[in-house]
Amino acid sequence: MDFDKQEAIQFISSGLAKYHSDMSEKDRLAFTQAAYSFDEGYMKEMGFFDEEDSKNQIYDEEDAFNYILGEFYKTAEYRKWKDDLLEDMVDDYLELKYDYLLEKGLVEE
C-alpha cells in the first residue's frame, strides 16, 4: 500500500479525539497538520528523503518527539499551550502515526 498524506492526517486527527475530546475538531486538525509538517522537517533533516541515505535510516521516535516539540515551541500560538498538553499531543501524534503506518502495512511491529 502507498502512503497517503491526507489520509494519514485524517486518521491521526480522528484518533486524537479519543484522547483530547475537549478540543475542537478544527484545532485537532490544525495541530495534526502542523505536527505532520514538523515531522517532515525532522525526516528531511535526517536524510529520509535522500535516495542514497534513506535506506539506512532509522526513525528515532525520541529525537522526532524532541524536534517536533521544539518546532511547536517556536510557534507563538502553541507557546500559549500548557507544556503537559503539548507534550501529550506530540506523543499521541507519534503513536497514532505509527498505528496508521502499521494499519497500512508500511512498517513492521
For each residue, the residues with C-beta under 8 A, 3 or more apart:
1: 104 105 106
2:
3: 8 101 104 106
4: 7 8
5: 8 9 36
6: 9 10
7: 4 10 11 100
8: 3 4 5 11 12 36 97 100
9: 5 6 12 13 29 32 33 36
10: 6 7 13 14
11: 7 8 14 15 96 99 100 103
12: 8 9 15 16 32 35 36 93 96 97 100
13: 9 10 16 17 25 28 29 31 32
14: 10 11 17
15: 11 12 18 19 92 96 99
16: 12 13 19 20 23 28 31 32 89 92 93 96
17: 13 14 20 21 23 25 28
18: 15 21
19: 15 16 88 92
20: 16 17 23 28 88 89 92
21: 17 18
22:
23: 16 17 20 27 28 31
24: 27 28
25: 13 17 28 29
26: 29 30
27: 23 24 30 31
28: 13 16 17 20 23 24 25 31 32
29: 9 13 25 26 32 33
30: 26 27 33 34
31: 13 16 23 27 28 34 35 89 93
32: 9 12 13 16 28 29 35 36 93
33: 9 29 30 36 37
34: 30 31 37 38 71 72 75 78
35: 12 31 32 38 39 68 72 89 90 93
36: 5 8 9 12 32 33 39 40 93
37: 33 34 40 41
38: 34 35 41 42 67 68 71 72
39: 35 36 42 43 64 68 93 97
40: 36 37 43 44
41: 37 38 44 45 67 71
42: 38 39 45 46 63 64 67 68
43: 39 40 46 48 49 59 64
44: 40 41 47 48 49
45: 41 42 67
46: 42 43 57 59 63
47: 44 50 53 54 57
48: 43 44 53 54 57 59
49: 43 44 54
50: 47 53 54
51: 54
52: 55
53: 47 48 50 56 57
54: 47 48 49 50 51 57
55: 52
56: 53
57: 46 47 48 53 54
58:
59: 43 46 48 64
60: 63 64
61: 64 65 94 98
62: 65 66
63: 42 46 60 66 67
64: 39 42 43 59 60 61 67 68 94
65: 61 62 68 69 90 91 94
66: 62 63 69 70
67: 38 41 42 45 63 64 70 71
68: 35 38 39 42 64 65 71 72 90 93 94
69: 65 66 72 73 86 87 90
70: 66 67 73 74
71: 34 38 41 67 68 74 75
72: 34 35 38 68 69 75 78 79 81 86 90
73: 69 70 78 79 86
74: 70 71 79
75: 34 71 72 78 79
76: 79 80
77: 80
78: 34 72 73 75 81 86
79: 72 73 74 75 76
80: 76 77
81: 72 78 85 86
82: 85 86
83: 86 87
84: 87 88
85: 81 82 88 89
86: 69 72 73 78 81 82 83 89 90
87: 69 83 84 90 91
88: 19 20 84 85 91 92
89: 16 20 31 35 85 86 92 93
90: 35 65 68 69 72 86 87 93 94
91: 65 87 88 94 95
92: 15 16 19 20 88 89 95 96
93: 12 16 31 32 35 36 39 68 89 90 96 97
94: 61 64 65 68 90 91 97 98
95: 91 92 98 99
96: 11 12 15 16 92 93 99 100
97: 8 12 39 93 94 100 101
98: 61 94 95 101 102 107
99: 11 15 95 96 102 103
100: 7 8 11 12 96 97 103 104
101: 3 97 98 104 106 107
102: 98 99 105 106 107 109
103: 11 99 100
104: 1 3 100 101
105: 1 102
106: 1 3 101 102
107: 98 101 102
108:
109: 102
